[in-house]
């Protein structure tokens, strides 16, 4: 969670730079397409950008990238570079637009990213995607939405109306400094009192049930997707404890979960911290998707 101007830009750019720094040993030629409409709730014409290997040598794993911005700002284009680098590694990668607060409150954004997964699975043959190998990745608010996908794969109340019968389940999640429990965000985040009421329709005192329902922590089951958490200990916008809470809950449920703690890092990684996050993220994706 963060302010929609400089901090939102910092978060998106930091994660994009982090992953763009990874260079494959042998990059493949890619195709990049912008502005593909995947959903049209309330006449919003939601779009995604896609990068994929040019060759059609079999079915490929896919990664859905979800931008941050405090649920009220941000733009999918910030992850175009990331998607291209993922495509060079052999992935089909998309970056998606979703509806933003305050006009669209929870669960609109969740429905949108679930619809994006379902769209990708419904169009798997067209884009040479293996429907059984789809990951979700995001930072801050996008990390929350990626995590939510990972813990509600079998929860149909958030699926929306498009692509009925198609699963929104993902096979793994990478969560960069995303919140896991909104009920404990106040006082731990410098802007939670400003951001969360816009997304959830009130503060924790007046909309507590919505805070609980919107928190990934309370949806964890043994069926949750394998998860990589990356978080800095000096994050002032999403407290480091948010990562430890979801880590402990996933671990207790028997879910494959890893936590990369970056000592002294804030909301967004730089330098050596970025390099460590790079390495962990790609190793995790390759471990779970490159079969």
C-alpha positions in Angstrom: 0.0 0.0 0.0 1.4 3.4 -0.8 0.7 6.8 -2.2 -0.3 6.8 -5.9 2.4 9.2 -7.2 6.1 8.9 -6.4 5.8 5.8 -4.2 3.7 3.9 -6.7 6.2 4.8 -9.4 9.1 3.7 -7.2 7.4 0.3 -6.4 6.7 -0.5 -10.0 10.0 0.6 -11.3 12.0 -1.1 -8.5 10.4 -4.5 -9.3 10.7 -4.0 -13.0 14.4 -3.1 -12.7 15.0 -6.0 -10.3 13.8 -8.6 -12.8 15.0 -6.9 -15.9 18.5 -7.3 -14.6 18.3 -11.1 -15.0 19.8 -12.0 -18.3 19.2 -15.5 -19.8 22.2 -17.4 -21.0 20.5 -17.6 -24.4 17.6 -15.2 -25.0 14.9 -16.3 -27.5 13.2 -14.1 -30.0 9.9 -12.8 -28.7 6.6 -11.3 -29.8 5.2 -8.4 -27.8 1.5 -7.4 -28.1 -0.1 -4.4 -26.3 -3.7 -3.7 -25.4 -5.4 -7.1 -25.7 -8.8 -6.9 -24.1 -9.4 -9.7 -21.6 -12.5 -8.5 -19.8 -15.2 -5.8 -20.0 -16.9 -5.3 -16.6 -19.0 -2.2 -16.3 -17.8 -1.2 -19.8 -14.2 -0.7 -18.6 -12.5 -2.7 -21.4 -9.7 -4.1 -19.3 -6.6 -4.9 -21.3 -3.3 -6.7 -20.9 0.1 -6.6 -22.6 1.7 -9.9 -23.6 5.2 -11.1 -24.4 5.9 -14.6 -25.6 8.6 -16.6 -27.4 8.2 -16.3 -31.2 8.6 -20.0 -31.8 5.7 -22.3 -31.1 7.8 -25.2 -29.7 5.3 -26.8 -27.4 3.3 -25.4 -24.5 4.9 -22.8 -22.3 4.5 -21.8 -18.7 2.9 -18.4 -18.1 3.3 -15.6 -15.6 0.6 -13.0 -14.8 2.2 -9.8 -13.5 0.1 -7.5 -11.3 1.2 -3.9 -10.8 1.0 -2.0 -7.4 -0.2 1.4 -6.6 -2.2 1.2 -3.3 -5.2 -0.3 -5.1 -6.0 3.1 -6.5 -3.1 3.9 -8.9 -0.5 2.2 -11.1 -0.4 1.0 -14.7 0.2 -2.3 -16.3 2.8 -0.8 -18.7 5.3 -0.6 -15.8 5.8 -4.3 -16.2 6.2 -4.4 -20.0 10.0 -4.7 -19.7 9.6 -7.5 -17.1 7.3 -9.4 -19.4 9.8 -9.2 -22.3 12.6 -10.6 -20.1 10.3 -13.4 -18.9 9.5 -14.2 -22.5 13.2 -14.4 -23.3 13.4 -17.0 -20.6 10.7 -19.1 -22.3 7.6 -17.9 -20.5 4.4 -16.4 -21.8 4.1 -13.2 -19.6 1.2 -10.8 -19.3 0.8 -7.6 -17.4 -2.8 -6.7 -16.6 -5.0 -3.6 -15.9 -7.5 -4.0 -13.1 -10.2 -1.7 -11.7 -9.0 0.8 -9.1 -10.4 2.3 -5.9 -12.2 4.4 -4.9 -14.6 4.0 -7.8 -14.2 0.2 -7.7 -13.8 -1.3 -4.2 -12.9 -4.8 -3.2 -13.6 -7.4 -4.6 -13.5 -5.8 -8.1 -9.7 -6.0 -8.4 -9.7 -9.6 -7.2 -12.4 -10.5 -9.7 -10.4 -8.8 -12.5 -7.1 -10.7 -11.8 -9.0 -13.9 -11.5 -10.6 -13.2 -14.8 -7.2 -12.6 -16.3 -6.1 -16.1 -15.2 -9.2 -17.6 -16.6 -8.8 -15.7 -19.9 -5.3 -16.9 -20.2 -6.3 -20.5 -19.5 -9.3 -20.2 -22.0 -6.9 -18.9 -24.7 -4.1 -21.3 -23.8 -4.1 -23.1 -27.2 -3.9 -19.8 -29.1 -0.9 -18.5 -27.2 0.8 -21.9 -26.6 0.3 -21.8 -22.9 0.3 -24.8 -20.6 -2.9 -24.3 -18.6 -1.4 -26.3 -15.8 1.6 -24.0 -15.3 0.5 -20.5 -14.5 2.1 -18.2 -11.9 1.1 -14.9 -10.4 3.6 -12.2 -9.5 3.1 -8.7 -8.1 4.4 -6.0 -5.8 2.7 -4.3 -2.9 -1.0 -4.1 -3.8 -0.1 -6.3 -6.7 1.6 -8.7 -4.3 -1.6 -8.8 -2.3 -3.6 -9.7 -5.4 -1.1 -12.3 -6.5 -1.2 -13.8 -3.0 -5.0 -13.7 -3.0 -5.0 -15.7 -6.3 -2.8 -18.3 -4.6 -5.1 -18.9 -1.6 -8.5 -18.7 -3.3 -8.0 -20.9 -6.4 -11.0 -23.0 -5.5 -13.1 -20.1 -4.1 -15.7 -19.4 -6.8 -17.4 -16.4 -5.2 -14.7 -14.1 -6.7 -14.6 -15.6 -10.2 -16.9 -13.2 -11.9 -19.2 -14.1 -14.8 -16.8 -14.5 -17.7 -15.3 -17.8 -18.8 -17.6 -20.0 -16.7 -16.2 -23.3 -15.7 -12.6 -22.2 -16.3 -10.3 -22.3 -13.2 -8.6 -19.2 -11.8 -6.2 -21.4 -9.9 -2.4 -20.6 -10.2 0.4 -23.0 -9.6 2.7 -20.6 -7.7 2.9 -17.1 -6.4 5.7 -14.5 -6.0 4.6 -11.8 -3.5 6.9 -8.7 -3.3 6.1 -6.9 -0.1 2.3 -7.3 -0.3 0.0 -7.1 2.8 -1.5 -10.3 4.1 -3.7 -9.1 7.0 -5.5 -5.7 6.6 -6.9 -5.9 10.2 -3.4 -5.3 11.5 -2.2 -2.8 8.9 -3.3 0.3 10.8 -0.4 1.8 12.9 2.1 -0.4 11.1 1.8 1.4 7.7 2.2 5.1 7.2 -0.7 5.3 4.7 -3.0 2.4 5.7 -5.6 4.8 7.3 -5.7 6.7 4.0 -5.6 3.8 1.5 -7.6 1.0 3.0 -10.9 2.8 3.6 -10.9 3.7 -0.1 -10.4 0.1 -1.1 -12.6 -1.5 1.6 -15.4 1.0 2.1 -14.4 2.0 5.6 -11.7 1.7 8.3 -11.2 -1.5 10.3 -13.7 -0.3 13.0 -16.5 0.3 10.5 -15.8 -2.4 7.9 -14.0 -5.1 9.9 -15.6 -8.0 8.1 -14.5 -6.6 4.7 -11.0 -6.3 6.1 -11.0 -9.9 7.1 -12.5 -11.2 3.8 -10.0 -9.2 1.8 -7.0 -10.5 3.7 -5.2 -13.5 2.1 -4.1 -14.7 5.6 -7.6 -15.9 6.4 -8.0 -17.9 3.2 -5.0 -20.2 3.7 -5.6 -23.9 3.3 -3.4 -26.8 2.5 -4.4 -26.3 -1.2 -2.8 -22.9 -1.4 -0.2 -22.4 -4.2 3.5 -22.6 -3.4 4.6 -19.1 -2.5 7.8 -17.0 -2.5 7.6 -14.0 -0.2 10.2 -11.1 -0.6 10.1 -8.4 2.0 12.4 -5.7 3.5 12.7 -5.3 7.3 12.4 -1.5 7.1 9.3 -1.3 4.9 7.2 1.6 6.2 4.2 1.0 3.9 3.7 -2.7 4.3 5.3 -3.9 7.5 7.7 -6.8 7.4 5.5 -8.7 9.9 2.9 -9.0 7.1 5.2 -11.5 5.3 6.0 -13.4 8.5 2.3 -13.9 9.3 1.4 -15.4 5.9 4.6 -17.4 5.9 3.8 -19.0 9.3 0.2 -19.7 8.2 1.2 -21.3 4.9 3.9 -23.3 6.6 1.5 -24.6 9.2 -0.9 -25.7 6.5 1.9 -27.7 4.8 2.2 -25.4 1.8 5.6 -25.0 0.1 6.6 -21.5 1.1 9.8 -19.5 1.1 10.6 -16.1 2.7 13.5 -14.0 1.5 14.1 -11.4 4.2 16.1 -8.4 3.1 17.6 -6.7 6.1 17.3 -2.9 6.1 15.4 -2.8 2.8 12.3 -0.6 2.4 9.3 -0.6 0.1 11.2 -1.6 -3.1 14.6 -3.1 -3.5 17.9 -1.6 -4.9 21.4 -2.8 -5.5 22.4 -6.0 -3.8 18.9 -6.4 -2.4 17.5 -6.3 -5.9 20.1 -8.8 -7.1 19.1 -11.2 -4.3 15.4 -10.8 -5.2 16.2 -11.4 -8.9 17.9 -14.6 -8.2 15.3 -15.9 -5.8 12.4 -15.0 -8.1 13.7 -16.7 -11.2 14.9 -19.8 -9.3 11.4 -20.1 -7.8 9.6 -19.8 -11.1 12.0 -22.2 -12.8 11.6 -24.7 -9.9 7.8 -24.7 -10.1 7.0 -24.1 -13.8 9.9 -25.2 -15.9 9.2 -28.9 -15.9 
